[in-house]
Amino acid sequence: MEQRAKDLLFETLQLLRRVTEKASSDWKDRDDWIFSELSFTKSELEEIYNGRGEQIYTGSALDDSSNTKIEYLYRDASNYKVWNIAIIQGRLTDEQIDEIMACLQDGEYFVPSKVGLDEERFGDWTEDDTEYFELCRSGFSITGQKSTVPMRPDELVAKFQAAKGKWLDN
């Protein structure tokens, strides 16, 4: 993380800590609440606060072994919907998410099986069915849940890049 980013994050977190003083007099409770709401890992917080002489409580910060949950939607021509969830090993960066989004057909459509993700639909294939699933940027989140897909972020990005523009090719 660049020093400028660390400085800005430090200032923002300190402001949040001051604003929440009215809600609780216990600094550990405030840090616990703030860091449970944000997607920082313990090591990221330690990097931000390193050398600043501030004491922080990272008990509710994410472990460095956090994973990424990806939620994507199957929608047939009759507008029936099935949500799909995959959890990959490790954290996707914002840049990696940007790269994945740039690979989607029309900015939102993809075929999960082309990138190693499961596809859940409604039973048998009908005339209303399509190959495409929908993915949006808000479908990515950090989770402490176990991975359901044995894949790292760089592998997933590479699979999306390989499928870009060829989603329906065999």
N, C-alpha and C positions, 0 to 999 in steps of 0.2 A: 504494500500500500504506500502510495506517495505521501510525503510529509504534509503537503497541503491538505490532502484528504483526511489524514489523521488529525490535523489541527482543527479542521471544520467539524469533524465528528466529535472531537473532544468538547469543543465549544457548545455544540448542540446538546450533547449528553449532559453537560454541566448545567445548561439552562433547564433541561427537563428535571434534573435532580433538584434545582432550586424551586421550580414551579410546584413540585409535588411535596415540598416541605410542609405545606398546610394540611395535606391529607394524612401525613404520618410523621411523627417525630423520630421514628426509628429509621436511620439511614439504610440499614440492611433491608428493611421492608420496602423502602422506596426503590432501591436498586433492584430488588427481587422483582417488583412489579414492572419497572421500566425494561429490564433486560429480558423478562419473559414475553413482553409485547414486541420486542424487536428481534430481528434475525441475525444477531451477532453470535459468533462462537466465543468461547472463553479465551482462546488465543488471540482473536481479533481485538477483544476488549483489552487484553493485556498489552497488545501492541499499541493501541490508541492511548492508553494511560501510562505507558512505560516512561519513566523519568519525569513524571509530572508531580510527584509527591502527593497524589490523591489516593485515598484508600477506597477500593470498590469491592462489592460483593457480587461474585459471578455465579452464585449457586443455581440460578435459573437460566443462565445463558446456555445456548446450545453447546453440546459436546462437539468436539472437532470431528467426530465420526458421524455427523449428521448426514442425512440423505435427502434426495429431492423427490418430492411427490409431483407427478404429472397427471392432471385431470383433463380428459378429452372426451368429446361427445360424439356419439353415433346418432344421426337423425335420418330417418327414412323419408320418402316422398310424402307420406301422410303426416309428417311431423311428429311421429312417435320417437321418443328419445331413450337412449341408454347411456348413462355415464360410465366411463371406464377410468380406472386408476392404475398407474404403474409407479413403483417407487424404485429409483435407480440408486446405486451405491455412490455416495458422495454428493457434493453440492455443485450445481451448475452455477457458473458466474453469470452476471448480467450480459457480458459479452457473448457467452455461449448461448444464452437464451436468444439474444438478438440474431445470432447466426442461424439457429434453428428456425426462428420466425421468418427469416429471409428465404428459407428453403421451401416454405409452404406454397401450395398452389393457390393463387389468388389471395395470398396473405393469411389463409386460415385452414386450408384443407390438406390432408395427408392420408397415407395408408399405413396404419400402425405396423402391420406385418412386414412392411418393407424396411423398417428400422428396428425390428426385434421386439415390438410391443404387442401385447395381446389385443384381440378384437372381439368385443362382446356385442352381439346384435340380438335380434328376436328370432329364435328358433331357425326354421327353414328359410332359405332365400326366396324372396317373392319379387314381383315386378316393381314394388316400391323401394327395394333395397338399392344401395349404392356402395361402391368401394370406399368412398371418402368418409373420413371422420373429421371433426372440427377441433382445432386447438387455438387457444388465445393466450396471450402473455400472462394473464391472471391465472392460468391453469398450472403455473409452476409455483411451488412453495417448498420451504424447508421443513423437514419433519425428523423426528427422532424414531419413527417407525422403521422396522426392518425392511430391507430391500426385497422387492418381489421379482425384480429383474436383475440377473447377474451382469450388470453393465455399468461402466464408469462414465462420467460426463463426456470425456474426450471421445470415447467410443460412440456414444449416442450422436454427438455432433457430426462425427465422420459419416455415420450411416445416413443422417439427414442430408448431408452434402452430396453423398453418392446418389441419393434418390431424387434430388432436386431436378424438376423438369421431366422426370421419368416415372412419376407416381403410378401410372397405369400400365407401364411396360412390363412384359413378362420376363 
